[in-house]
Amino acid sequence: FNINDYAWLAGHWKGDGFGGTSEEVWAPPKNGVMMGMYRHHDKDGKLVFYEFLTLDKTGLKLKHFSPDMSAWETKEEFVHFEMIGATPGKLTLKGLVFEKKSENEMEVSLRMDRGGKIETEVFHFKKAD
């Protein structure tokens, strides 16, 4: 997979998801890796959690943090979405899809286990910069 196929992710994105506001910031690719940050606020604007993200040819790895910066995963653990495929407008990972809708819009679909039931949360993002 060529990281330049999904370099369009670079930038500041704002959107919805989980009933509140989602925000992602991605740095351009360097040495085959993109670095990103995510934060989520509930419908009242209260910060719920952060994520630190890395994206490379193997997929996306992330760690969750509470507002006080305490990690959800242990020091050695992280969440990994394995790479399935990438085209210039779509990045497909196991359980996660990023799709470019226009130069300033993307859609992210996340498959999650909610109490034993698999559901898909869809986020609609617009470029903020």
TIMI-2910 file (N, C-alpha, C, CB; in pm, 1 decimal, decimal comma, always signed):
<rs>
+----------+----------+----------+----------+----------+----------+----------+----------+----------+----------+----------+----------+------+
!      n_x !      n_y !      n_z !     ca_x !     ca_y !     ca_z !      c_x !      c_y !      c_z !     cb_x !     cb_y !     cb_z ! resn !
+----------+----------+----------+----------+----------+----------+----------+----------+----------+----------+----------+----------+------+
!    +83,2 !   -118,2 !     +0,0 !     +0,0 !     +0,0 !     +0,0 !    +87,5 !   +124,2 !     +0,0 !    -94,6 !     +0,0 !   +120,5 !  Phe !
!    +47,7 !   +222,8 !    -75,6 !   +123,1 !   +347,0 !    -85,0 !    +55,8 !   +451,6 !     +3,9 !   +132,2 !   +396,4 !   -233,0 !  Asn !
!   +128,3 !   +500,2 !   +101,6 !    +70,6 !   +596,7 !   +196,5 !    +21,1 !   +722,3 !   +126,1 !   +173,6 !   +634,6 !   +302,9 !  Ile !
!    +77,2 !   +755,5 !    +10,3 !    +31,8 !   +873,8 !    -62,1 !   -111,0 !   +857,8 !   -114,6 !   +126,2 !   +903,3 !   -177,6 !  Asn !
!   -160,7 !   +733,3 !   -123,6 !   -299,5 !   +710,7 !   -163,9 !   -398,0 !   +767,8 !    -61,1 !   -324,9 !   +560,8 !   -183,2 !  Asp !
!   -354,8 !   +777,5 !    +64,5 !   -444,7 !   +832,2 !   +166,4 !   -386,4 !   +955,4 !   +235,4 !   -476,1 !   +726,0 !   +270,1 !  Tyr !
!   -292,1 !  +1021,6 !   +170,4 !   -236,7 !  +1147,4 !   +222,2 !   -342,5 !  +1257,5 !   +228,0 !   -119,0 !  +1193,2 !   +135,4 !  Ala !
!   -453,2 !  +1240,8 !   +155,9 !   -563,2 !  +1337,9 !   +159,1 !   -621,9 !  +1353,1 !   +299,6 !   -673,1 !  +1295,8 !    +61,5 !  Trp !
!   -595,2 !  +1257,3 !   +389,1 !   -642,0 !  +1266,6 !   +527,0 !   -578,0 !  +1383,5 !   +602,2 !   -613,4 !  +1136,7 !   +600,1 !  Leu !
!   -459,1 !  +1426,2 !   +558,6 !   -386,5 !  +1532,2 !   +629,5 !   -473,1 !  +1657,1 !   +642,8 !   -254,9 !  +1566,4 !   +556,2 !  Ala !
!   -475,3 !  +1713,0 !   +760,9 !   -551,3 !  +1834,3 !   +786,4 !   -634,8 !  +1823,1 !   +911,7 !   -639,4 !  +1866,2 !   +669,3 !  Gly !
!   -718,2 !  +1923,6 !   +931,7 !   -802,5 !  +1935,5 !  +1049,7 !   -947,2 !  +1909,8 !  +1007,5 !   -786,9 !  +2076,3 !  +1117,0 !  His !
!  -1009,6 !  +1809,5 !  +1067,5 !  -1145,4 !  +1768,3 !  +1031,8 !  -1237,5 !  +1781,5 !  +1152,5 !  -1146,4 !  +1623,2 !   +978,7 !  Trp !
!  -1361,1 !  +1827,8 !  +1129,1 !  -1462,0 !  +1834,5 !  +1235,0 !  -1588,8 !  +1768,7 !  +1184,9 !  -1489,5 !  +1981,7 !  +1278,6 !  Lys !
!  -1656,1 !  +1697,2 !  +1275,5 !  -1778,7 !  +1630,4 !  +1235,6 !  -1858,9 !  +1580,9 !  +1353,2 !  -1747,7 !  +1516,6 !  +1145,3 !  Gly !
!  -1945,2 !  +1484,6 !  +1323,8 !  -2034,9 !  +1430,1 !  +1424,0 !  -1987,2 !  +1292,5 !  +1468,3 !  -2178,1 !  +1422,4 !  +1369,9 !  Asp !
!  -2073,7 !  +1221,3 !  +1536,6 !  -2044,3 !  +1085,6 !  +1580,9 !  -2067,3 !  +1069,5 !  +1729,4 !  -1901,9 !  +1048,6 !  +1546,9 !  Gly !
!  -2114,2 !   +952,9 !  +1769,2 !  -2141,5 !   +920,1 !  +1909,5 !  -2233,0 !  +1023,3 !  +1975,4 !  -2010,6 !   +909,9 !  +1987,5 !  Phe !
!  -2319,0 !  +1088,3 !  +1896,8 !  -2413,5 !  +1184,0 !  +1951,7 !  -2353,1 !  +1317,0 !  +1994,0 !  -2480,7 !  +1123,8 !  +2067,1 !  Gly !
!  -2231,1 !  +1343,8 !  +1948,8 !  -2165,6 !  +1469,2 !  +1985,6 !  -2081,1 !  +1522,1 !  +1871,6 !  -2079,4 !  +1450,2 !  +2109,6 !  Gly !
!  -1965,9 !  +1580,2 !  +1906,5 !  -1875,4 !  +1638,6 !  +1808,1 !  -1743,5 !  +1562,7 !  +1807,2 !  -1851,6 !  +1788,0 !  +1837,7 !  Thr !
!  -1698,3 !  +1527,0 !  +1688,2 !  -1570,7 !  +1458,7 !  +1671,2 !  -1474,8 !  +1550,6 !  +1596,4 !  -1589,0 !  +1324,1 !  +1595,5 !  Ser !
!  -1347,7 !  +1540,7 !  +1630,3 !  -1246,0 !  +1623,2 !  +1566,2 !  -1120,8 !  +1539,4 !  +1546,1 !  -1214,9 !  +1750,3 !  +1650,4 !  Glu !
!  -1066,5 !  +1541,3 !  +1423,3 !   -941,8 !  +1470,5 !  +1392,1 !   -844,5 !  +1567,4 !  +1328,4 !   -967,6 !  +1349,5 !  +1298,1 !  Glu !
!   -718,1 !  +1550,3 !  +1363,2 !   -610,8 !  +1626,8 !  +1302,2 !   -506,1 !  +1525,8 !  +1257,4 !   -550,4 !  +1734,1 !  +1401,7 !  Val !
!   -474,2 !  +1526,1 !  +1127,4 !   -375,5 !  +1433,6 !  +1070,4 !   -257,6 !  +1511,7 !  +1013,2 !   -440,0 !  +1345,3 !   +960,6 !  Trp !
!   -137,3 !  +1469,5 !  +1047,5 !    -15,6 !  +1525,8 !   +988,3 !    +10,2 !  +1455,0 !   +855,6 !   +107,5 !  +1510,7 !  +1085,2 !  Ala !
!    +74,0 !  +1523,5 !   +759,8 !   +106,4 !  +1459,5 !   +632,1 !   +199,7 !  +1339,8 !   +652,6 !   +171,0 !  +1561,1 !   +536,3 !  Pro !
!   +204,4 !  +1247,7 !   +555,8 !   +291,7 !  +1131,0 !   +568,8 !   +438,7 !  +1169,9 !   +575,6 !   +269,5 !  +1035,9 !   +452,8 !  Pro !
!   +510,6 !  +1098,5 !   +660,8 !   +655,7 !  +1114,9 !   +669,5 !   +714,7 !   +978,4 !   +701,0 !   +696,4 !  +1221,8 !   +778,5 !  Lys !
!   +811,5 !   +936,0 !   +620,4 !   +875,6 !   +805,3 !   +638,0 !   +774,1 !   +691,2 !   +643,6 !   +959,4 !   +805,4 !   +764,9 !  Asn !
!   +667,3 !   +702,5 !   +562,9 !   +569,6 !   +594,8 !   +552,8 !   +465,9 !   +589,8 !   +663,5 !   +639,9 !   +467,2 !   +549,3 !  Gly !
!   +459,9 !   +693,3 !   +746,3 !   +365,9 !   +694,6 !   +858,8 !   +293,3 !   +828,8 !   +865,8 !   +439,7 !   +666,4 !   +991,8 !  Val !
!   +164,0 !   +822,1 !   +897,2 !    +87,2 !   +942,9 !   +929,1 !    +53,8 !   +937,2 !  +1077,9 !    -44,2 !   +954,1 !   +840,7 !  Met !
!    +54,9 !  +1053,8 !  +1141,9 !    +23,0 !  +1064,2 !  +1283,6 !   -103,7 !  +1147,1 !  +1296,9 !   +141,1 !  +1127,4 !  +1364,5 !  Met !
!   -192,1 !  +1104,5 !  +1385,8 !   -315,2 !  +1178,1 !  +1404,2 !   -358,8 !  +1186,2 !  +1548,9 !   -422,8 !  +1116,4 !  +1323,6 !  Gly !
!   -450,4 !  +1278,8 !  +1573,7 !   -510,6 !  +1295,6 !  +1705,7 !   -661,0 !  +1307,8 !  +1686,1 !   -452,1 !  +1421,0 !  +1780,8 !  Met !
!   -735,0 !  +1259,1 !  +1782,6 !   -880,6 !  +1264,2 !  +1778,7 !   -928,7 !  +1309,4 !  +1916,9 !   -942,4 !  +1124,4 !  +1738,8 !  Tyr !
!  -1037,7 !  +1386,2 !  +1917,5 !  -1103,5 !  +1415,3 !  +2044,7 !  -1253,4 !  +1418,1 !  +2022,1 !  -1053,8 !  +1550,1 !  +2104,8 !  Arg !
!  -1325,9 !  +1379,3 !  +2127,4 !  -1471,6 !  +1372,4 !  +2119,7 !  -1534,0 !  +1450,9 !  +2234,4 !  -1519,6 !  +1225,8 !  +2122,3 !  His !
!  -1631,6 !  +1535,4 !  +2199,6 !  -1710,9 !  +1609,8 !  +2297,2 !  -1855,3 !  +1562,2 !  +2288,2 !  -1701,2 !  +1764,0 !  +2273,0 !  His !
!  -1921,4 !  +1553,0 !  +2402,2 !  -2062,3 !  +1512,8 !  +2400,3 !  -2149,4 !  +1629,0 !  +2350,2 !  -2108,2 !  +1467,3 !  +2542,2 !  Asp !
!  -2280,8 !  +1606,8 !  +2344,3 !  -2372,3 !  +1706,8 !  +2288,0 !  -2371,8 !  +1838,3 !  +2365,8 !  -2513,1 !  +1651,2 !  +2284,4 !  Lys !
!  -2325,9 !  +1834,4 !  +2491,7 !  -2318,6 !  +1954,9 !  +2574,4 !  -2181,7 !  +2022,8 !  +2567,8 !  -2351,0 !  +1920,4 !  +2718,2 !  Asp !
!  -2090,4 !  +1966,7 !  +2485,0 !  -1958,0 !  +2026,2 !  +2469,9 !  -1854,6 !  +1976,9 !  +2570,1 !  -1969,0 !  +2173,0 !  +2481,0 !  Gly !
!  -1891,6 !  +1878,9 !  +2652,4 !  -1798,2 !  +1824,6 !  +2752,7 !  -1704,4 !  +1723,7 !  +2686,1 !  -1875,9 !  +1757,4 !  +2871,0 !  Lys !
!  -1573,5 !  +1738,1 !  +2711,2 !  -1474,8 !  +1645,8 !  +2656,4 !  -1496,3 !  +1505,8 !  +2713,4 !  -1331,6 !  +1695,1 !  +2686,6 !  Leu !
!  -1501,4 !  +1405,2 !  +2624,5 !  -1524,9 !  +1267,6 !  +2667,2 !  -1394,8 !  +1186,7 !  +2663,0 !  -1632,1 !  +1201,3 !  +2578,4 !  Val !
!  -1321,1 !  +1195,3 !  +2550,7 !  -1194,5 !  +1122,5 !  +2540,9 !  -1109,8 !  +1175,1 !  +2425,4 !  -1220,4 !   +972,3 !  +2523,0 !  Phe !
!   -981,2 !  +1134,4 !  +2427,6 !   -884,1 !  +1162,0 !  +2322,3 !   -834,9 !  +1029,7 !  +2264,0 !   -764,9 !  +1246,4 !  +2376,8 !  Tyr !
!   -776,9 !  +1036,5 !  +2144,3 !   -703,6 !   +923,1 !  +2086,4 !   -576,0 !   +976,8 !  +2022,6 !   -791,2 !   +845,3 !  +1980,8 !  Glu !
!   -469,8 !   +896,9 !  +2031,3 !   -347,0 !   +922,7 !  +1957,5 !   -338,3 !   +812,0 !  +1853,2 !   -218,7 !   +926,4 !  +2052,5 !  Phe !
!   -315,2 !   +849,5 !  +1724,6 !   -324,7 !   +754,8 !  +1613,4 !   -197,6 !   +751,1 !  +1529,3 !   -442,8 !   +790,0 !  +1525,3 !  Leu !
!   -163,0 !   +634,9 !  +1479,2 !    -61,1 !   +622,2 !  +1374,8 !   -118,6 !   +535,8 !  +1263,8 !    +72,1 !   +560,9 !  +1431,1 !  Thr !
!    -82,9 !   +570,9 !  +1139,9 !   -134,0 !   +501,1 !  +1022,4 !    -18,3 !   +471,7 !   +929,7 !   -243,3 !   +584,2 !   +950,1 !  Leu !
!     -2,7 !   +343,5 !   +894,5 !   +102,3 !   +303,5 !   +800,4 !    +49,8 !   +189,3 !   +714,5 !   +233,0 !   +261,2 !   +875,4 !  Asp !
!   +138,3 !   +123,0 !   +641,3 !    +94,1 !    +17,5 !   +548,8 !    +31,9 !   -102,7 !   +619,2 !   +210,9 !    -29,1 !   +465,4 !  Lys !
!    +54,7 !   -118,7 !   +750,4 !     -4,0 !   -231,5 !   +824,1 !   -143,8 !   -199,3 !   +876,6 !    +86,8 !   -270,9 !   +940,7 !  Thr !
!   -177,6 !    -69,3 !   +883,1 !   -307,8 !    -29,3 !   +933,1 !   -298,7 !    +87,0 !  +1029,4 !   -375,1 !   -145,1 !   +999,8 !  Gly !
!   -403,9 !   +102,3 !  +1109,8 !   -413,3 !   +212,6 !  +1205,2 !   -401,4 !   +158,0 !  +1346,9 !   -546,4 !   +290,3 !  +1187,3 !  Leu !
!   -315,4 !   +221,3 !  +1426,1 !   -300,3 !   +185,8 !  +1567,3 !   -339,9 !   +308,1 !  +1648,0 !   -153,0 !   +139,3 !  +1601,3 !  Lys !
!   -408,7 !   +283,6 !  +1760,1 !   -449,8 !   +396,2 !  +1843,7 !   -452,6 !   +359,3 !  +1990,4 !   -585,8 !   +446,4 !  +1801,1 !  Leu !
!   -441,4 !   +463,2 !  +2072,0 !   -459,0 !   +452,0 !  +2216,2 !   -562,0 !   +556,5 !  +2257,3 !   -322,8 !   +471,6 !  +2293,4 !  Lys !
!   -648,4 !   +518,3 !  +2350,8 !   -750,7 !   +607,8 !  +2405,2 !   -701,5 !   +669,2 !  +2536,0 !   -884,2 !   +531,9 !  +2427,8 !  His !
!   -745,4 !   +793,3 !  +2560,2 !   -711,8 !   +862,1 !  +2684,7 !   -834,7 !   +935,1 !  +2737,6 !   -594,5 !   +961,3 !  +2663,2 !  Phe !
!   -854,2 !   +930,7 !  +2868,2 !   -959,4 !  +1007,4 !  +2934,3 !   -919,4 !  +1154,3 !  +2936,1 !   -985,0 !   +955,1 !  +3078,9 !  Ser !
!  -1013,4 !  +1244,7 !  +2965,5 !   -979,9 !  +1387,1 !  +2968,8 !   -861,6 !  +1421,8 !  +3060,1 !  -1099,8 !  +1464,8 !  +3012,8 !  Pro !
!   -839,5 !  +1341,9 !  +3164,4 !   -725,5 !  +1367,2 !  +3254,0 !   -595,6 !  +1304,5 !  +3202,3 !   -756,0 !  +1313,2 !  +3393,6 !  Asp !
!   -599,7 !  +1251,9 !  +3078,1 !   -486,3 !  +1188,8 !  +3009,2 !   -449,9 !  +1050,9 !  +3063,0 !   -366,4 !  +1277,7 !  +3018,6 !  Met !
!   -535,1 !   +989,4 !  +3144,1 !   -509,8 !   +851,4 !  +3185,5 !   -547,8 !   +760,4 !  +3068,4 !   -591,0 !   +814,2 !  +3316,4 !  Ser !
!   -460,1 !   +662,7 !  +3041,0 !   -478,5 !   +573,4 !  +2926,6 !   -584,3 !   +467,8 !  +2955,5 !   -346,3 !   +506,2 !  +2889,6 !  Ala !
!   -661,3 !   +434,0 !  +2852,0 !   -758,9 !   +325,9 !  +2864,0 !   -689,3 !   +191,4 !  +2849,7 !   -870,4 !   +340,5 !  +2758,2 !  Trp !
!   -594,1 !   +183,5 !  +2757,5 !   -519,9 !    +60,0 !  +2735,0 !   -394,2 !    +62,0 !  +2823,0 !   -482,6 !    +43,5 !  +2583,2 !  Glu !
!   -337,7 !    -55,5 !  +2850,4 !   -213,2 !    -60,4 !  +2926,9 !    -99,0 !     -3,1 !  +2843,4 !   -181,0 !   -205,8 !  +2970,7 !  Thr !
!    +14,8 !    +13,0 !  +2905,1 !   +131,6 !    +71,0 !  +2838,4 !   +166,5 !     -2,7 !  +2709,2 !   +251,4 !    +69,3 !  +2932,4 !  Lys !
!   +156,9 !   -134,9 !  +2709,9 !   +193,8 !   -215,0 !  +2593,2 !    +79,5 !   -235,7 !  +2494,4 !   +244,5 !   -348,4 !  +2638,1 !  Glu !
!    -43,2 !   -212,9 !  +2535,0 !   -159,9 !   -239,6 !  +2450,3 !   -197,8 !   -120,9 !  +2364,0 !   -277,8 !   -279,0 !  +2535,6 !  Glu !
!   -264,6 !   -151,7 !  +2252,5 !   -322,7 !    -51,0 !  +2165,0 !   -430,8 !   -118,7 !  +2082,8 !   -214,5 !    +15,5 !  +2073,4 !  Phe !
!   -514,6 !    -40,6 !  +2019,4 !   -618,0 !    -92,6 !  +1929,7 !   -558,1 !    -91,0 !  +1789,2 !   -752,6 !     -6,9 !  +1937,5 !  Val !
!   -574,0 !   -200,9 !  +1714,7 !   -517,5 !   -209,3 !  +1579,5 !   -626,3 !   -245,4 !  +1479,3 !   -403,1 !   -313,3 !  +1574,2 !  His !
!   -641,6 !   -159,5 !  +1379,4 !   -729,9 !   -186,9 !  +1266,7 !   -639,6 !   -225,7 !  +1150,3 !   -822,0 !    -62,1 !  +1231,2 !  Phe !
!   -640,3 !   -352,9 !  +1113,9 !   -551,5 !   -402,6 !  +1007,8 !   -589,2 !   -347,8 !   +870,8 !   -554,3 !   -554,5 !  +1004,2 !  Glu !
!   -486,4 !   -319,2 !   +791,0 !   -505,2 !   -268,9 !   +655,2 !   -566,3 !   -377,8 !   +567,3 !   -370,9 !   -220,2 !   +595,8 !  Met !
!   -668,5 !   -341,3 !   +493,3 !   -728,7 !   -431,9 !   +395,2 !   -700,2 !   -380,1 !   +255,1 !   -881,9 !   -446,0 !   +418,4 !  Ile !
!   -722,4 !   -249,4 !   +233,0 !   -699,2 !   -194,5 !    +99,4 !   -700,7 !    -43,4 !   +100,0 !   -803,1 !   -246,0 !     +2,5 !  Gly !
!   -636,5 !    +14,6 !     -0,7 !   -633,3 !   +160,3 !    -12,9 !   -636,1 !   +199,6 !   -159,3 !   -508,5 !   +218,8 !    +56,2 !  Ala !
!   -718,2 !   +299,6 !   -187,2 !   -721,6 !   +362,3 !   -318,6 !   -708,1 !   +512,0 !   -292,9 !   -854,9 !   +326,7 !   -399,2 !  Thr !
!   -690,4 !   +594,0 !   -395,4 !   -676,2 !   +737,8 !   -370,3 !   -793,1 !   +803,0 !   -296,0 !   -657,7 !   +807,4 !   -499,5 !  Pro !
!   -910,6 !   +741,3 !   -292,9 !  -1023,2 !   +802,9 !   -224,2 !  -1083,1 !   +721,9 !   -111,5 !  -1127,7 !   +831,7 !   -320,7 !  Gly !
!  -1025,9 !   +604,4 !    -83,1 !  -1085,5 !   +518,5 !    +19,0 !   -977,7 !   +435,1 !    +87,1 !  -1193,1 !   +427,2 !    -42,8 !  Lys !
!   -985,3 !   +433,2 !   +218,7 !   -893,6 !   +353,7 !   +300,2 !   -978,5 !   +252,9 !   +376,1 !   -808,4 !   +444,0 !   +398,7 !  Leu !
!   -955,0 !   +123,6 !   +350,7 !  -1035,4 !    +18,4 !   +412,3 !   -949,8 !    -61,3 !   +509,3 !  -1096,4 !    -74,4 !   +305,1 !  Thr !
!   -990,0 !    -58,5 !   +634,8 !   -923,2 !   -132,0 !   +741,7 !  -1024,0 !   -229,4 !   +800,3 !   -866,2 !    -35,5 !   +851,8 !  Leu !
!   -977,2 !   -328,5 !   +872,2 !  -1068,3 !   -425,2 !   +933,3 !  -1147,6 !   -355,5 !  +1043,7 !   -990,1 !   -548,1 !   +990,0 !  Lys !
!  -1275,9 !   -325,0 !  +1015,7 !  -1363,0 !   -260,1 !  +1111,4 !  -1369,8 !   -108,3 !  +1099,9 !  -1320,0 !   -295,6 !  +1246,3 !  Gly !
!  -1296,1 !    -50,3 !  +1003,9 !  -1289,6 !    +95,4 !   +993,1 !  -1266,2 !   +135,0 !   +847,3 !  -1177,3 !   +152,6 !  +1084,1 !  Leu !
!  -1345,4 !   +229,7 !   +797,0 !  -1330,9 !   +276,7 !   +658,8 !  -1330,6 !   +429,7 !   +658,0 !  -1446,0 !   +220,8 !   +567,8 !  Val !
!  -1230,4 !   +487,5 !   +590,4 !  -1224,0 !   +631,5 !   +565,0 !  -1253,6 !   +650,9 !   +416,9 !  -1082,9 !   +692,9 !   +605,2 !  Phe !
!  -1352,5 !   +734,4 !   +384,4 !  -1385,8 !   +757,4 !   +244,6 !  -1394,0 !   +906,4 !   +214,9 !  -1517,7 !   +689,0 !   +209,1 !  Glu !
!  -1315,3 !   +948,6 !   +116,3 !  -1314,7 !  +1087,6 !    +72,6 !  -1439,7 !  +1110,5 !    -10,6 !  -1185,3 !  +1122,2 !     -8,5 !  Lys !
!  -1523,7 !  +1205,9 !    +31,1 !  -1646,2 !  +1237,0 !    -41,3 !  -1626,0 !  +1355,1 !   -135,5 !  -1759,4 !  +1266,6 !    +56,4 !  Lys !
!  -1536,4 !  +1447,8 !    -97,7 !  -1499,7 !  +1562,6 !   -180,1 !  -1367,0 !  +1614,3 !   -124,6 !  -1612,5 !  +1675,5 !   -179,1 !  Ser !
!  -1315,8 !  +1721,6 !   -179,4 !  -1189,9 !  +1776,3 !   -128,7 !  -1200,6 !  +1816,7 !    +17,7 !  -1147,3 !  +1896,2 !   -212,2 !  Glu !
!  -1321,5 !  +1850,2 !    +62,1 !  -1339,8 !  +1900,0 !   +198,0 !  -1432,0 !  +1814,7 !   +284,5 !  -1392,9 !  +2038,2 !   +192,5 !  Asn !
!  -1466,8 !  +1694,3 !   +237,7 !  -1556,9 !  +1609,0 !   +313,5 !  -1509,9 !  +1464,5 !   +312,6 !  -1697,8 !  +1618,4 !   +257,9 !  Glu !
!  -1527,2 !  +1398,0 !   +427,2 !  -1500,6 !  +1254,5 !   +433,9 !  -1602,5 !  +1189,7 !   +526,1 !  -1355,9 !  +1226,3 !   +483,3 !  Met !
!  -1617,4 !  +1059,6 !   +506,4 !  -1706,1 !   +979,2 !   +588,9 !  -1622,4 !   +867,9 !   +649,7 !  -1826,8 !   +922,0 !   +506,2 !  Glu !
!  -1641,6 !   +845,1 !   +778,6 !  -1570,4 !   +738,8 !   +849,0 !  -1674,9 !   +643,4 !   +905,5 !  -1477,6 !   +796,4 !   +962,9 !  Val !
!  -1659,3 !   +514,4 !   +876,3 !  -1750,6 !   +412,0 !   +928,2 !  -1673,5 !   +320,9 !  +1022,7 !  -1815,3 !   +329,6 !   +812,1 !  Ser !
!  -1722,1 !   +308,1 !  +1144,7 !  -1657,2 !   +228,8 !  +1248,6 !  -1751,1 !   +118,4 !  +1294,1 !  -1615,3 !   +317,5 !  +1368,2 !  Leu !
!  -1704,9 !     -7,1 !  +1279,0 !  -1783,0 !   -121,3 !  +1327,4 !  -1742,0 !   -146,9 !  +1472,1 !  -1760,5 !   -249,8 !  +1237,7 !  Arg !
!  -1842,7 !   -154,7 !  +1560,0 !  -1816,1 !   -170,7 !  +1702,4 !  -1903,9 !   -278,8 !  +1763,0 !  -1837,5 !    -39,0 !  +1775,5 !  Met !
!  -1852,4 !   -340,2 !  +1867,9 !  -1929,2 !   -436,5 !  +1945,8 !  -1990,5 !   -360,2 !  +2062,5 !  -1839,5 !   -556,8 !  +1995,6 !  Asp !
!  -2120,7 !   -346,9 !  +2060,8 !  -2192,4 !   -278,4 !  +2169,0 !  -2276,7 !   -381,4 !  +2242,2 !  -2281,7 !   -161,3 !  +2114,2 !  Arg !
!  -2221,4 !   -433,3 !  +2349,5 !  -2293,6 !   -532,2 !  +2430,0 !  -2325,2 !   -659,5 !  +2355,3 !  -2420,4 !   -473,3 !  +2480,8 !  Gly !
!  -2230,4 !   -707,7 !  +2273,6 !  -2250,2 !   -830,9 !  +2198,7 !  -2317,8 !   -812,2 !  +2064,0 !  -2329,8 !   -925,0 !  +2279,6 !  Gly !
!  -2357,1 !   -688,7 !  +2032,9 !  -2421,2 !   -659,2 !  +1905,6 !  -2327,1 !   -572,6 !  +1821,9 !  -2558,4 !   -588,0 !  +1927,0 !  Lys !
!  -2300,4 !   -615,1 !  +1698,0 !  -2212,5 !   -538,6 !  +1609,2 !  -2293,3 !   -427,9 !  +1542,6 !  -2146,6 !   -630,9 !  +1502,1 !  Ile !
!  -2247,9 !   -304,5 !  +1561,5 !  -2314,0 !   -188,4 !  +1503,1 !  -2211,4 !   -104,5 !  +1429,9 !  -2385,9 !   -104,7 !  +1611,3 !  Glu !
!  -2257,1 !    -21,8 !  +1335,3 !  -2169,5 !    +67,6 !  +1261,3 !  -2203,7 !   +212,0 !  +1294,8 !  -2181,1 !    +42,7 !  +1109,6 !  Thr !
!  -2104,6 !   +285,0 !  +1343,2 !  -2118,0 !   +428,5 !  +1370,6 !  -2058,6 !   +501,3 !  +1250,6 !  -2045,8 !   +470,5 !  +1506,4 !  Glu !
!  -2135,6 !   +594,4 !  +1191,9 !  -2088,6 !   +669,0 !  +1075,3 !  -2064,7 !   +814,3 !  +1115,2 !  -2191,0 !   +659,9 !   +958,0 !  Val !
!  -1945,7 !   +863,3 !  +1085,2 !  -1906,1 !  +1000,3 !  +1115,0 !  -1899,2 !  +1077,7 !   +984,0 !  -1769,2 !  +1004,9 !  +1190,2 !  Phe !
!  -1951,7 !  +1199,6 !   +983,2 !  -1944,1 !  +1287,6 !   +864,9 !  -1854,2 !  +1404,8 !   +902,0 !  -2088,3 !  +1337,8 !   +818,6 !  His !
!  -1740,1 !  +1415,7 !   +833,8 !  -1641,6 !  +1519,2 !   +864,6 !  -1630,2 !  +1620,7 !   +751,2 !  -1505,3 !  +1456,0 !   +892,0 !  Phe !
!  -1599,4 !  +1744,3 !   +790,6 !  -1566,0 !  +1849,7 !   +695,0 !  -1431,3 !  +1907,9 !   +734,8 !  -1676,7 !  +1960,8 !   +690,6 !  Lys !
!  -1352,8 !  +1948,8 !   +634,9 !  -1224,0 !  +2012,8 !   +663,3 !  -1249,4 !  +2140,2 !   +740,7 !  -1144,8 !  +2042,5 !   +532,5 !  Lys !
!  -1171,7 !  +2160,5 !   +844,6 !  -1189,0 !  +2278,7 !   +930,5 !  -1084,8 !  +2385,5 !   +898,0 !  -1179,2 !  +2239,2 !  +1079,4 !  Ala !
!   -981,4 !  +2350,2 !   +820,6 !   -879,8 !  +2453,0 !   +789,0 !   -886,4 !  +2496,3 !   +646,6 !   -741,1 !  +2402,4 !   +818,5 !  Asp !
+----------+----------+----------+----------+----------+----------+----------+----------+----------+----------+----------+----------+------+
</rs>
